[in-house]
Structure formats: C-alpha cells, structure tokens
Amino acid sequence: MWNFWRRRRRRKLIAAPLPESWRATMNAYVYGFDRFPESIRTAIEDRVKVLVAERTFEGCDGLEVTDQMRVAIASQAALMLLGTEGYYFDSVTSVLIFPDVIERYHDGVVTHAVGEAWDVGNVVLSWPEVAFLSDDPDGSNVVIHEFAHHLDGIDGEMGGSIHFPNREDAAEWERVASREFDRLVADVRRGRRTTLDPYGATNRAEFFAVASESFFECPEELREEHPELYVLLRRFYAVDPESW
C-alpha cells in the first residue's frame, strides 16, 4: 500500500511545472545541459523534482540551504538515476551541506575533506566544491563521487563490488575493475598521467567512485583509455553519457 501512495505522489511531483529558476540552475551546474537531447533533459528534470521533494538537505555550521543548492546537488545526482525507474536514492537519509571544507578530528589529527558518504545513509558535501561544478568538466565531481559510494554500499558494504542484475556482468566487473585498479596503482606509483583521478588508487571503493566521476564527466576520454571499464559502467548505470 505504501508503494502505491509513493508512486502516486511521485507522479504528481513529476507532472508539476518546473520552476524556471530550477532550469537555470541545472544549466549552470550540469555542464552541457542545454545541449543534451530533450529526452535526457526532461528525465533529469523529472528526477530532480522528486529528489528535492523527498530527500532532506541540511545546512551545517550555520549554512542556510537554498533551492539553488538543492537543485544543483539533485541535478548532479539525477544523472546517475537516468537508467533506473522508481529509485531516487531512497536510502539516503540526509544530504549534509557544509559552508567550507569538512574538518574531522581523530586521535589529535586534523583531516580535511570535501565530501563523505556514511554507512548510515548520509551524504556529506562541501558547498564550495559543489559550486565549482559550473566550470568545464575535468573528471572531478564530488556529488557523483559520494553518491557513487552510496550506490556501492546498498549491499551493506562500500567495497567497490557493485551490484549487477546478472552474474556474468558481476564477474566481468570483478575481473576488469581489479585489473584496472592495479593499473591505476602502478601508474600513480610511477608518476604517470592518468585519465582516472589518482585518488582512485586508494582502494577499490574509491576506484569505483572515481571511475563514476570520469564516466559522467569525461566519457569520451574514459572510453578511449579504458574501453572495458566504460562498457561495464554503461551497463551498471544503463546510460551512455558519450551519446549526449
């Protein structure tokens, strides 16, 4: 019964007109949005309507959250949902937005981050880092990175072993991702230029998050340098960003 009412509510949200200010925000924060095929733009807009309505966006350290912030974040996350139906990051409990880099203190050591994904379901973002997404894509996207961690963790563990509908693709992912991760680690150690962010050499979870960033931000370059990886990410997300 709950699923029935949720689907009904979402249909109403999607049918409602999109505020013009929201479309302007999408144009500003999703690179190339105005040149996407109309079907892709409409699909993004529909998902943004639901994400803004259903997900909780909380300001931290005194930050006041605006509609621009909600839409900017939701429009990036929506890219990752274009190949799905009925899932709107339902397991994300809150999106926590900080006005600056995120400081953490542990055993007397201070660390800084621009984003985090927590096991309990929260996604944490530094707003200045999100604001940079209006620039030309360079393979770095904190929203996609952290929401990719969330997708990775749906099975209960953020370990880079993502879920595929069939065993064949799952086995192929393990083979290709393991090989490409080792390649990235070796390239980083040797100081070679890499298409993938060197941070992906940290572990397999970070590798998947970094690969997701490149998939949506620099699809042509990723396909040229890592064709098998690109094909598997295309199957996982059920979209082909290069065609946009």
C-alpha positions, 0 to 999 in steps of 0.5 A, spaced: 500 500 500 505 504 501 508 503 494 502 505 491 501 512 495 509 513 493 508 512 486 502 516 486 505 522 489 511 521 485 507 522 479 504 528 481 511 531 483 513 529 476 507 532 472 508 539 476 511 545 472 518 546 473 520 552 476 524 556 471 529 558 476 530 550 477 532 550 469 537 555 470 540 552 475 541 545 472 544 549 466 549 552 470 551 546 474 550 540 469 555 542 464 552 541 457 545 541 459 542 545 454 545 541 449 543 534 451 537 531 447 530 533 450 529 526 452 535 526 457 533 533 459 526 532 461 528 525 465 533 529 469 528 534 470 523 529 472 528 526 477 530 532 480 523 534 482 522 528 486 529 528 489 528 535 492 521 533 494 523 527 498 530 527 500 532 532 506 538 537 505 541 540 511 545 546 512 551 545 517 555 550 521 550 555 520 549 554 512 542 556 510 540 551 504 537 554 498 533 551 492 539 553 488 543 548 492 538 543 492 537 543 485 544 543 483 546 537 488 539 533 485 541 535 478 548 532 479 545 526 482 539 525 477 544 523 472 546 517 475 538 515 476 537 516 468 537 508 467 533 506 473 525 507 474 522 508 481 529 509 485 531 516 487 536 514 492 531 512 497 536 510 502 539 516 503 537 519 509 540 526 509 544 530 504 549 534 509 551 541 506 557 544 509 559 552 508 567 550 507 571 544 507 569 538 512 574 538 518 574 531 522 578 530 528 581 523 530 586 521 535 589 529 535 589 529 527 586 534 523 583 531 516 580 535 511 575 533 506 570 535 501 565 530 501 563 523 505 558 518 504 556 514 511 554 507 512 548 510 515 545 513 509 548 520 509 551 524 504 556 529 506 558 535 501 562 541 501 558 547 498 564 550 495 566 544 491 559 543 489 559 550 486 565 549 482 561 544 478 559 550 473 566 550 470 568 545 464 568 538 466 575 535 468 573 528 471 572 531 478 565 531 481 564 530 488 556 529 488 557 523 483 563 521 487 559 520 494 553 518 491 557 513 487 559 510 494 552 510 496 550 506 490 556 501 492 554 500 499 546 498 498 549 491 499 551 493 506 558 494 504 562 500 500 567 495 497 567 497 490 563 490 488 557 493 485 551 490 484 549 487 477 542 484 475 546 478 472 552 474 474 556 474 468 556 482 468 558 481 476 564 477 474 566 481 468 566 487 473 570 483 478 575 481 473 576 488 469 575 493 475 581 489 479 585 489 473 584 496 472 585 498 479 592 495 479 593 499 473 591 505 476 596 503 482 602 502 478 601 508 474 600 513 480 606 509 483 610 511 477 608 518 476 604 517 470 598 521 467 592 518 468 585 519 465 582 516 472 583 521 478 589 518 482 585 518 488 582 512 485 588 508 487 586 508 494 582 502 494 577 499 490 571 503 493 574 509 491 576 506 484 569 505 483 567 512 485 572 515 481 571 511 475 563 514 476 566 521 476 570 520 469 564 516 466 559 522 467 564 527 466 569 525 461 566 519 457 569 520 451 576 520 454 574 514 459 572 510 453 578 511 449 583 509 455 579 504 458 574 501 453 572 495 458 571 499 464 566 504 460 562 498 457 561 495 464 559 502 467 554 503 461 551 497 463 551 498 471 548 505 470 544 503 463 546 510 460 551 512 455 553 519 457 558 519 450 551 519 446 549 526 449 
